[in-house]
Amino acid sequence: MSGEAIRSVLEANRQVLHQALPSFIRSLEKCRSLELAEPRSFEVEESFDALTSKFSRVADIFTQKVLKSLVLQTREDAPTFVDRMNLCEKLGVIPSASDLVEIRDLRNQIAHEYLAENLNEVYQDCLDLSERLLSAIHSADPAMDRILGTI
C-alpha cells in the first residue's frame, strides 16, 4: 500500500474515532453518577453495559485502526500490539504504552466476560481506565499531526 493510501486510511480512521467519542463520553458521564452496589436496577445495568461496549469500540478504533495505521505510515517494524504501543510511546503519540496494554486487556475481558459476579470489577475498571483512554486519544492528535508533517 502506498504512503498516500495509508495516510488516507489513517485520516478515515481518525474521523471514525472522533465520531465515536461523543457517545462514549456521554455514557461515561452518566455512569460516573450511578451506584455500582448490588442489587443494580435494570437501567443501571443497561447503562454500564452500554459504557463497556462503547469503551471497547473506542479502544479498538484507537489502537487497532488509528495507531496501527500510524505505525504503517511511519514504516517502522512493530508487528505485535505491544511493539506498536511501545513505538507510539517512543514517538510521543501516547503517554504510556502500559496504559494502552491495560486498556486492551480490559477490552478483551469485556468481550469474554460471562460471569455476573465479576461485573462490578469490570465496570469499575472501565470507569477508571476510560480517563486514561481519553487522555491518550487527546494527546495523540497533535503528536500524529506533527509526525505526519515530517513524513
Steps between C-alpha positions, in 0.01 A plus 500: 500500500638841408578766757217714366251214532613427857465868590148498356410195710652663808293816451183295443572304820555821695165628374322180610662533842388860542146404398493228769634720781194715586277200572775334703555817704125537565480140622804553720353815656170323565665197661722711725187610684355149540544261792678174430370339818277198461222442445514719192190604314456393141555861391833524685614166360399609152693828536818319606459245222477786251811661649706181478388449142593856404829475692589186304406659169697820561801304629493278191468789257784687670746214545414263217419755233642845574827406668553198276461709186730766649767235555456383140540861386831532688627180332631378837510130583251437782325169435329448837257710700761560772762596240259753346414653837867522598580670169212744542624586849854547367367731226309703760159408360373343821608572856525137609525172311419309818171693535398397149595138570285512815215655299535224241492237775177647637353513150577129464353427841180688407473303177525170689329581831230249578508488880256742664703506823790667318290780352558747784875472446464535123273804537734666751806429284315649203428818695863521613663426163264718296683811620834359389354399165361849442828656608693283254262587217517873568879501522530292181341748259764777514781244516368321190469829315861579591622159382296509179643844425852354494425199282 
